[in-house]
Amino acid sequence: MAERKAWIDQARGLSIFMVVYGHNFPVIEPYIYSFHVPLFFFIAGMFHPKEVNFSVIKRRAKMILVPYFVWAFLLFGFWLAVGKNYGKTSELDLSPIDNFIGIFYAQGGQEYMSWGIPLWFLPCVFILFLLASAIKKIGRVWLQNTVSLIAIILGFVWPQLTGIHLPWSVDVAMVALAFYLSGGLLKKALFGIEKTKLYLAIITMFIIHFVSYYFNTGKVDMYRSIYANEGLFLISGLTGSIFYILLFKAIPVFKFLGYIGRHTIVILATHIRTLTVIKLAFYLVLGTTVFTFTEMEKFILAIAQVVLIIPIIWVVGKYAPILDGKVSKS
């Protein structure tokens, strides 16, 4: 995409790395969850198409849903043949039928997506794209804002009233509208911010982001529709997204983050399995299946997971780029 800048890819790279690192349960996991998924949604909103028609929706489905279903079936097959018989999963007596259903429902936790919970994000972001597109079709701005606000509130209220996680994380997508639409509204300002104001904005956004995170003392996990204090969550997620985007705009030197930011789907789909490979190697060398990692080791593990995925990215890019969401413009 011509408008995409290196600093945007680096912000996406940070977000996907935080997904990998966060799934290793570091001590800073609560902080990671305060911004890493909102940042994904915010950046996605920055690149929402100006015009949405059937061909645009069809192309977006190829970019998001085709990789989702292919990876989901591959991971389910691996889980069915190997994964469910080893490690902690083997102790849970999970249903293959439920996990097969989980491919299509794309919500429900380990009981339904033991083969690959992180993939929940892809159907969710597609639903979010459709919701935002529908809202933007509304003629009057005040009505767009009203519908958006109602949807966001409903997204917060639904899981509390029903305890039901909607298919394709529809309720999460409604909450994510806050970040997605903000990304679209603030794109021009973020791209064009003057250097004299850049560092002041970075400092201001970080202070607001960290303070709102600090006082939002409950657990936050968008996948499970857990937000603690909803207002503080929105403020923390929004200002955190702006902070990290502007930080990379000011210091766009993290080329490796830019690289992984261009290959988020492959990393999302495979990072749990690369951890399995690493633990298998430890088992063969050390003869143990019980692992206790220090905080530094958890960080190094995340780096190792991403490094192990690079050959997969290369193979996918050469032979099946659609599995990384790469679709020709024609």
C-alpha positions in Angstrom: 0.0 0.0 0.0 1.6 3.3 -1.2 0.6 5.2 1.9 2.0 2.8 4.4 5.1 4.1 6.0 8.0 2.2 7.7 6.9 3.5 11.1 3.4 2.1 10.7 4.8 -1.4 9.9 7.1 -1.1 12.9 4.1 -0.2 15.1 2.3 -3.3 13.8 5.5 -5.3 14.3 5.5 -4.3 18.0 1.9 -5.3 18.3 2.4 -8.8 16.9 5.6 -9.3 18.9 3.6 -8.3 22.0 1.1 -11.0 21.1 3.8 -13.6 21.0 5.5 -12.3 24.1 2.2 -11.9 26.0 1.3 -15.6 25.3 4.5 -16.5 27.2 2.8 -15.0 30.4 5.4 -12.4 31.3 5.0 -10.3 34.4 4.1 -7.3 32.2 1.2 -9.3 30.6 -1.5 -6.9 32.1 0.3 -3.9 30.5 0.7 -5.7 27.1 -3.0 -6.4 27.1 -3.9 -2.8 27.7 -2.7 -1.8 24.2 -1.5 -4.5 21.8 -4.8 -5.6 20.3 -6.3 -2.0 20.3 -3.2 -0.9 18.4 -3.9 -3.6 15.8 -7.5 -2.3 15.4 -6.4 1.4 15.4 -3.9 0.8 12.5 -6.5 -1.3 10.6 -8.8 1.7 10.8 -6.2 4.0 9.5 -6.3 2.1 6.2 -10.0 1.6 5.8 -10.8 2.0 2.1 -12.4 5.3 1.0 -15.0 3.4 -1.0 -16.4 0.0 -0.1 -18.3 -2.0 -2.7 -18.7 -5.7 -3.4 -15.3 -6.1 -5.1 -13.6 -4.4 -2.1 -15.4 -6.7 0.3 -14.5 -9.8 -1.8 -10.8 -8.8 -1.8 -10.8 -8.2 1.9 -12.4 -11.6 2.5 -9.6 -13.1 0.4 -7.0 -11.2 2.5 -8.5 -12.2 5.9 -10.9 -15.1 5.7 -9.1 -17.4 3.2 -5.9 -17.3 5.4 -8.0 -17.8 8.5 -9.7 -21.0 7.3 -6.6 -22.5 5.7 -4.5 -22.0 8.8 -7.4 -23.1 11.0 -7.8 -26.4 9.1 -4.1 -27.0 9.1 -3.7 -26.3 12.8 -6.8 -28.3 13.6 -5.4 -31.3 11.7 -2.1 -31.0 13.6 -3.9 -30.8 16.9 -6.1 -33.8 16.0 -3.2 -35.9 14.9 -0.6 -34.8 17.5 -1.3 -31.9 19.7 -4.2 -33.2 21.7 -2.3 -36.2 22.8 0.7 -34.4 24.5 1.3 -31.8 27.2 -1.4 -30.2 29.3 -3.9 -30.5 26.5 -3.9 -34.3 26.8 -5.2 -34.0 30.4 -8.3 -32.0 29.3 -10.1 -34.6 27.3 -11.2 -32.0 24.7 -13.8 -32.9 22.1 -12.5 -33.1 18.4 -16.1 -32.3 17.3 -16.3 -29.2 19.4 -12.9 -28.1 18.2 -14.0 -28.7 14.6 -17.1 -26.5 15.2 -14.7 -23.9 16.7 -13.2 -23.4 13.3 -16.4 -21.9 12.1 -17.6 -20.3 15.3 -14.1 -18.7 16.0 -14.8 -18.1 19.7 -15.1 -20.2 22.8 -11.6 -20.6 24.3 -9.6 -23.8 24.6 -12.7 -26.0 24.6 -13.4 -25.0 21.0 -10.1 -23.6 19.7 -7.4 -25.5 21.4 -5.8 -25.8 18.0 -5.2 -22.0 17.7 -6.9 -19.5 19.9 -4.9 -16.5 18.5 -6.6 -16.8 15.1 -9.8 -15.4 16.7 -8.5 -12.0 15.6 -8.9 -12.5 11.9 -12.7 -13.1 11.7 -13.2 -10.4 14.2 -11.3 -7.8 12.2 -13.3 -8.8 9.1 -16.6 -8.2 11.0 -15.1 -4.9 12.2 -14.4 -3.9 8.6 -18.0 -4.7 7.7 -19.4 -2.8 10.6 -17.3 0.3 9.9 -18.2 0.1 6.3 -21.9 -0.1 7.0 -21.7 2.9 9.5 -19.8 5.0 6.9 -22.7 4.4 4.4 -25.0 6.3 6.7 -25.4 9.8 5.2 -25.3 12.1 8.2 -22.2 12.3 10.4 -24.2 12.8 13.6 -26.1 9.6 12.9 -22.9 7.7 12.1 -21.6 8.8 15.5 -24.8 7.8 17.3 -24.9 4.4 15.7 -21.2 3.9 16.5 -21.7 4.9 20.2 -24.7 2.5 20.5 -22.7 -0.3 19.0 -19.7 0.2 21.3 -21.9 0.3 24.4 -23.8 -2.8 23.2 -20.4 -4.5 22.7 -19.6 -3.8 26.4 -23.0 -4.7 27.7 -23.7 -7.9 25.8 -21.2 -10.2 27.4 -22.1 -8.9 30.9 -25.8 -9.5 30.4 -25.7 -12.8 28.6 -22.3 -14.4 29.2 -22.4 -15.5 25.6 -19.5 -15.0 23.2 -20.9 -14.3 19.8 -19.5 -16.0 16.7 -16.6 -14.3 15.1 -16.3 -12.1 18.2 -19.0 -9.8 17.0 -19.3 -8.2 20.4 -15.6 -7.6 20.5 -15.7 -6.0 17.0 -18.4 -3.6 18.3 -16.1 -2.5 21.1 -13.2 -2.3 18.7 -15.1 0.2 16.6 -13.8 2.8 19.1 -10.2 2.2 18.0 -10.9 1.4 14.4 -12.9 4.6 13.7 -10.4 6.7 15.7 -7.6 5.4 13.5 -9.5 6.6 10.4 -10.3 10.0 12.0 -6.7 10.6 13.3 -4.8 9.2 10.3 -4.3 12.6 8.6 -3.2 14.3 11.9 -0.8 11.5 12.7 0.8 11.5 9.2 1.0 15.3 9.1 2.0 16.2 12.7 4.7 18.8 12.9 8.1 17.9 14.3 7.8 20.7 16.9 4.6 19.0 18.3 5.6 15.4 17.8 7.6 14.9 21.0 5.1 16.8 23.1 2.4 14.6 21.7 4.4 11.5 22.5 5.0 12.5 26.1 1.4 13.5 26.6 -0.1 10.3 25.1 2.2 8.1 27.2 1.3 9.8 30.4 -2.4 9.5 29.8 -1.9 5.9 28.5 0.1 4.8 31.5 -2.0 6.5 34.1 -5.3 5.1 32.7 -3.7 1.6 32.5 -2.4 1.9 36.1 -5.8 2.8 37.5 -7.6 0.2 35.5 -6.7 -2.5 38.0 -8.8 -5.4 36.8 -8.0 -8.0 34.1 -8.1 -6.9 30.5 -8.5 -9.4 27.6 -10.5 -8.4 24.5 -10.9 -11.9 23.2 -12.8 -12.9 26.4 -14.7 -9.5 26.5 -13.0 -8.6 29.8 -12.2 -4.8 30.1 -12.2 -4.0 33.8 -13.2 -0.3 33.8 -14.5 0.2 30.3 -13.7 4.0 30.2 -10.2 3.5 31.4 -9.7 0.7 29.0 -10.8 2.8 26.0 -8.6 5.7 27.1 -5.6 3.5 27.7 -6.0 1.6 24.5 -6.5 4.7 22.4 -3.7 6.8 23.8 -1.4 3.8 23.9 -2.0 3.2 20.2 -1.3 6.9 19.4 1.8 6.9 21.6 3.4 3.9 20.0 2.6 5.0 16.4 4.1 8.4 17.1 7.1 6.9 18.9 8.0 4.9 15.8 7.3 7.9 13.6 9.9 9.8 15.7 12.4 6.9 15.7 11.7 4.7 12.7 14.9 2.6 13.0 13.5 -0.8 14.1 13.7 -2.5 10.7 13.1 -6.0 12.2 9.8 -4.9 13.7 8.9 -3.4 10.3 9.6 -6.8 8.7 7.4 -8.8 11.1 4.8 -6.1 10.9 4.3 -7.0 7.2 3.8 -10.7 8.0 1.5 -10.6 11.0 -0.9 -13.4 9.8 1.8 -16.0 9.5 3.1 -15.1 13.0 -0.3 -15.0 14.5 -1.0 -18.5 13.1 2.2 -20.3 13.9 3.8 -18.7 17.0 2.2 -21.1 19.5 3.4 -24.1 17.4 7.0 -22.7 17.3 6.9 -22.6 21.1 5.9 -26.3 21.0 9.0 -27.0 18.8 11.2 -25.2 21.3 9.8 -27.1 24.2 10.2 -30.4 22.3 13.9 -29.5 21.8 14.2 -28.8 25.5 12.6 -32.2 26.2 15.0 -34.0 24.0 18.0 -32.3 25.6 16.9 -32.1 29.2 14.4 -34.9 29.4 11.7 -32.9 31.2 8.2 -31.7 30.2 7.9 -29.2 33.1 9.3 -25.8 32.2 9.7 -22.8 34.4 11.1 -19.7 32.6 12.5 -16.5 34.1 11.3 -13.2 32.8 14.3 -12.7 30.6 13.9 -16.3 29.3 10.3 -15.6 28.3 11.4 -12.5 26.3 14.2 -14.5 24.6 11.7 -17.3 23.9 9.5 -14.8 22.1 12.4 -13.6 20.0 13.3 -17.3 19.2 9.7 -18.0 18.2 9.6 -15.2 15.7 13.0 -16.2 14.3 11.8 -19.7 13.8 8.8 -18.4 11.9 11.0 -16.5 9.4 11.5 -19.6 7.2 7.8 -20.2 7.2 7.2 -16.6 6.1 9.7 -17.1 3.2 8.0 -20.3 2.1 4.5 -18.8 2.3 5.7 -15.7 0.5 7.2 -17.8 -2.3 4.5 -20.5 -2.8 1.3 -19.3 -1.1 1.3 -15.6 -0.3 -2.4 -15.6 0.3 -1.7 -17.4 3.6 -0.1 -14.1 4.7 -3.0 -12.0 3.4 -1.2 -11.0 0.3 -3.6 -10.6 -2.6 -3.0 -9.1 -6.0 -4.8 -5.8 -6.7 -6.3 -7.1 -9.9 
